Structure formats: structure tokens, C-alpha cells
Amino acid sequence: MRLISILFFTLLAGFLGDVLLGGLLHWYNAGAVTAIAVMGAFIMDEIRSGQDGKS
């Protein structure tokens, strides 16, 4: 269930990044950049929680 929620939040961030940054600021591929940033944040959180022994 956690992986599905991560996928949902990544897709939502990509869509919102494309609409807000891409549409308003005319930033090409802004959705992809925000989706990659959100996925990176989730990966870093998983690595950090694994080091703490919470996984």
C-alpha cells in the first residue's frame, strides 16, 4: 500500500508541477523535474529510515 501511495504522490506532483510551473512560467518538462524530485525525496527517506532501524 505504501508503494501505491508513493506512486500516486509522484504522479500528482508531476501533474501539478507541469500545470503550475509549466503552464504559468512556461517551463518545459517541469512536471518531470518535480516528479523526479519527489521520488528522490521518498528514496532518501527510505534510506534514512533504514539506517535508523525503522524499516
Protein Blocks (a to p, Z undefined) as FASTA:
>chain_A
ZZmmmmmmmmmmmmmmmmmmmmmnopghklmmmmmmmmmmmmmmmmmmmmnopZZ
